[in-house]
Structures are given as C-alpha cells and as structure tokens.
Amino acid sequence: MASIQIEGGRTVNYAVSGDGPPLLLIRGLGGQGADWGSTVDRLAERFRVISFDNRDAGENQPETEQYSIADMADDAAGLLRALGIERAHVIGHSMGGFIAQHLALNHPEMIDHLVLVGTSPAAGAALGQPLAAPTEDEWIDDPVERTRQRAPQTHAPGYFDTRQDELEEMARISATNRITREGYTRQLNAISDTHDVRERLGEIAVPTLVAHGDVDPLVSIKGGQLLAAGIPGAILKVYPGVGHHPFREAADAFHADIDAFLPS
C-alpha cells in the first residue's frame, strides 16, 4: 500500500486500482483494505477504486486513544481530499457502512452514490446491547489463523465447505493485518458507543443502495431494512441464503446490482 498524510497530520495507507469515476471502499470491524480481494478487481473494470486501512488496522501503527465512528469518517474524507478527489461513489461494509453513513451526514458534498452493505443505522449500546471486547483467551494473535477460524462464522452456514481454497486465500491476504486485541477493542468501542444515526437517516440525500444477506449472522437484516426505510429513495437488495458478505457470497448478483446502480 501507498501512504499519504491527510489534514491534521494523520497518515493513511491506501491503494488505487483502475480508471474511471472514483469509488471509495470502506472496510469493516478488524478488517484491512486488502481484504476486499477480488471485489476490487471487478469494480476496477469500471471505476478508480480506492481502498484503505481504518485506524488500528492493516499496516497502521496502533492508536493510543479512543476515537469515534465520526472520526473514522473524517479520515475517509481527508483521504479523498488528499488525493484531490472532490466527490466519489462510496461502498461501506459492516462497520465500514457505519463510517459511510457518518461520511454522508458530515461530508455530504463528497458522496455521489452510496452503497451500504451488511450494516445498520445503530449498534451496540444504542440498542441496549453493548458490545463485549474479546478476552485474551478468545483473541487469536496470528491474523492468518484468526481468519481461518472467524471467517466461516460470518458467512452463510456451510459456505466454505466446498470453498477451502477461497478461505485460504482470504487467510493469506490477512497476513498483513497488524490489528491487535486492543485496537480491535477500540474499533468495537467506537461502534458500540458512537454509532446511532436513526434520527438522521432522512438527512442522507444521495442515491443509496442497501445490500444485505438474509441470513447475515452479524448484522440482522432488520438493520438493512431500517436503512432502506429511513433514507429517502433508498433501494433495498436482499440476497437469499447469503451471510455477512454479499460481495463475496453472491458476487455475480451483487456486481450486477452495482453495475445497474452506480453510473460510470
């Protein structure tokens, strides 16, 4: 990945692929920009795709203080500005969808079209369900082994039964992710304590596509339904038998919907 200094002096690690209108990808809890994998290749056929590492994740040094989802949205806006991009399409997945919502609310002029994948307008303490940090026994230091064990829990049941090569490729890519248990906990706290935009969804004025698997084990499909109901004119696409990663588990259908929704 390349690195660039954004306003405020923070350094952001990022990668760019393809040509065309800019498209920013925002990753979820504990993930890194590289985890988008082949999704970037498909999107790069039409777009200039920018992926990056959130705070505490990927190649970043660990943070020293707690931050908010809005802070992470400011990082995304700062990256676009540092790259000279005034306006971009945005795809946010899971926690990346939380960040994308704050980006749309706090920096609306920077978003052309918005895609929210496997995400919701509120989480954690806002719903009366504070998110518990992983214990030392639960945390797996090795990112490769962590992916091998955790990824099957986030996809539809049995998804990797016939896709072991795909799981191993995901594990291989994750080797560069330096997130620690403490960093993961900071991201988790940001989700639990600072993400609730239910009362502001009506302020999101950009064209929005909400994509959700109907057996998502991490973020209930109710989250996607709330987003689609609250954002004016939002389109909801539900993928039957799909878990938390429609862009991987239902790749052809997902990319067909993206092609129909995002203008080149």
N, C-alpha and C positions, 0 to 999 in steps of 0.2 A: 504493500500500500504506500501511496504518497502521503505527505503530511503538509498541512497548511495552518498558519496562525490566523485565528479569527479575532474579531473585535473583543477587547478585554484581555487579550494575550493568551487565550487558551489555544492549544494545538489540537487539531482534529485529523485523524487518519482516515483517508478516503481512497476510493478507486473509481475510475471512469471507464466506461465501455460504450462503444457505438457512437453513432451520429444521429442527429435529428433533434426534436424538441427535448429539453431536459426533463428527466424523470428521476426524482429522489426516492430511494428506498430506505425505510426506517425499520430497523430490526427490533425484536422483542427481548424480553427478560433474559439476561445471561448470554444472549447471542452476540455475534460479531457480524460485521458487514459481509465477510467472506461466506457466511453461512447461506446466503441466498443461492449460491451454487449455479446450477444450470438455468435458474429463473432469469438471471442476468443475461445469459446468452440469448435467450428467446426474446427478451424485451429489447436487447441491444440491436435487434434486426430493424427496429423502427425508431428507437429513442437513444439519446445520450444518457446513459444510465449512471447515476451517482449513488454509490453505496458507501457507508461509513460506520465507524465504531462508536457506539454510545459511550458515555462516561463509564469508567471502570472496566470496560470490556475490550476484547480484541487485543491490539498491540498497545493500548493505553497503559500508562502508569496508574496505580491505584489512587483514588481520591483520598483526601484527608478529612473532608467534611461532608455532611449530608446535603443533598440537593433535591430539587423538586422536578416533577414532570415538565413544568413550565420552563425550568432552567434548561432541560434537555431539548425542548422545542426551540429555545433561543440558540442553542448550539447548532441545530439544523438550519435555522435562518441565517446564522452567522457564516456557516459553511457556504450556503448559496451565495451570499453577498461577497465572500472572499473569492469565490470562483467567477464573479462577475455575472451571476445569473439573477435577473430581476424577478422571474416568475417561472415556476416549474409545476409539472404534474407531481403528485406525491402518493406513494403507496406505503401505508404503515401496517405492520403485522403485530398483533397482540399488544405488548407494551409499546411497540412502535406505532400502533394505532392510537394509543393514548397520547403519545407525543404528537402525532399528526393532528389530532383534534385540537390540542393546545396551539399548535402552529397555525391552524386555520382560524382560531379565535384571536390569537395575539398578533399574528402577522398575515392577515387575510390577503393583502395585496401580493403576496409571494406565491400563492397557490392558484393554479389554473384549474385542474381537475383533481379530485381527492378520491382515493380508494382505501377503504378501511376493511382489513381482513382479520377475522377471528378476534374481534375486540369488542369493547363496550364503553358506555359513557361514564361508568363509575366502577370502582373496585375496592376491595379491602374494607377499611374502617368505615368508609362512606356507606357501605351496605350492612354495617354491623358485623362484618366478618374480617377482622384484622388478619393480615397475612403473617404467618409464623416463619421466622428465619430458619434455615436449615441448621440442625445441630452439627457438631463436629463429626459425629458418627454417620450422619446422613450425607454429608458433603463428600464428594469424590474429587480429589485434587487433580488427578490426571484428566484433562479435557477429552481425550480420546475415549477413555473408558467411561467417563461421565456421559458422553453422547451415546455410546453403545447401550448403556443401561436406561437412560432417561428418554431418549427419542421414541422408543416403542410405546411409552406411556402417554405420549402426546398425540399420537396418530390413531386412526381408527383401529379397533381390535383386529389383530391378525395382519395388518398392512405389510409388515416386514417378513411375514412367514415365507414369502416367495421372492423377497427383495433384499436378501442379505448383502448383495454387492452394493446396493444403494445405501444401506445403513453403514457399511464400512467406508464408503466414500464420504458420507457425512462426518463420520468419526475422524477420518484423515484430515478433512478440511478444518475441523475444530481444534486441531493441534496447536494452532497459532493463537488461540484464545487464552489470554492470561488472566481472566477474571478470577478473583479469589472469593472465598466464602464471605469475607467482609464486604467486598464490592458487590456481590450478588445481593447481600442483605441491604446495602444502601439502595440499590435499584428497587428491591422489594418494598422498602420503606417509602420510597418515592411514590410507588404505585398505591400503596395502602393509605398513605396519609395525605396525598396531594392531588389525587385524580377523582374529580366528580364534576362533570360539566353538564349534568342532566338539565339544569335550568337554563343553560346557554345554547343548547343544540339549535334552537331557532335562529341563532345569530350566524350559523355557518351558511354562507350564501353561495359557495362554489358548487358546481355539479359534483355529486357524490355517489359513488357506488359502494355498497356494503356487501361483502362476500363472507359467507360463513358456512362451515360444515355442520350438518345437523346432528352429528354425534361428537362434537368437539368436547373433549374431556376436561379442558382447562377453562375455557370461557363459554358459558352456556349460550346457545343460540338466542336466548332471550336478550342477550346483550346486543347482538346484531339487529334484532327486531326493534329494540328501543331506539337504536341509532337511526334506523330507516324511518321509524315513525316520527322522530323528533327533528330530523334535518329536512328542511323544505325541499321537496322534489327528489329526495334520495331514492335510488334504485336498490332493491334487495335481491341478491342472488344466493340461493341456498343449494348446497351440494349434498345430495343424499349419500349416506354411508361414509361421509368424509369427516375426519377429525379436525385438528387444530391447524393444519397446513394445506388448504385447498390448492395453493400454487404448486404443491408437490403431489398431493394425493389425487387431485383431479386436474392435472396440468393442462390437458387439452381443452377442457371445458372452461377452466379459469382464463387461459390465454385468449380463447375465443371471446369471452366476455370483455376482457381488457381491450382487445382489438376493436370491438364494437363501441366501447365506451370512450376510450382515450383518442382524441384527434392527433394526427401526426403533424 
